[in-house]
Amino acid sequence: MLSRPAESSFHIQLGDVPTWLLAGLALGALIAANMLSARIINPLNQLVAAWRNLAVYRQSVGRLGEAFAIEEDRRTSALCR
């Protein structure tokens, strides 16, 4: 999942919007646009998080496969005589 600073960069920030665009919008319209953008971005954030989890899972399966493919060094223990 994206961190909070990265996630907040998707939302409309007053400093990022040109002043000529702000002149025609009321404060309520800006709040509504911010809420709508959050509803659009959240499923995308979840998709990215799921993709990362899938990549970690695949990497873990590969590592386990490599570990189980290693031949045993000894068949019996030197301590059990």
N, C-alpha and C positions, 0 to 999 in steps of 0.2 A: 504494500500500500504506500501511497505517496506520503511524504512527511508533511506536516502542517504548513511550513513555508512554501513548499512546492505546490501543495494543494490550494493554498490561498492565492497563488499567482494565476489560477484559472478564473477566479472570481473578478468581477468588475471592480477595479480600484479607482477612486476618484482622481488620483494623480495620473492614471493611465488614459483616461478619457479626455479627448480634446474639449476645450471650453466651449467651442461653438456647438458641440453636441449636447453638452450639459444644459445649455440655455433653453432648449426646447423640452427637456424632461423634468418632471417633478421628482421630488425625493421618493415618493411612493413607487414611481416607475423604476427608479434605480434599484430600490430594494427588491422589487419584483423581478427585475432582470438578474439580480444577484442570486435570488432564490432559485430561479429557473436554471441558471447556469450550474448551480450546485446539484440540482436534480439530474442534469444531463451528464455532468462530470463524474458523479459518484459511481454509476455502473461501469464506466471506463476504468476508474481506479480499482474496482473490484476485479475486473478482467485482467488488468496488469498484475495484480497480486496473485490471482489464480495461475497466471502464466509463469510467474516467478516460482511459485510452489511446485508446479509441474517440472520446471527446469531443475530445481533442487532434488526432487524425487528421482528424476532420470539420472542425475549425477550420482546420487546415493546408490541406486541400483547398479550402476556401472562399477562403483568402488567395491560394493559387496561381491559382485561377480568376479572382480580381479582378486579379492581376498580369498574367496572360496576356490579359485582356480590354482592357487599356489599349492604345490605338492608338499606333503608333510616331510619334515626333516628326519624325524625318528618315528618308528612304529611302537617302541617300548620305552619306558622311562628308565633312566639309570638308577633311580631311587628304589624301584621295585625289584629287588633281587632276591 
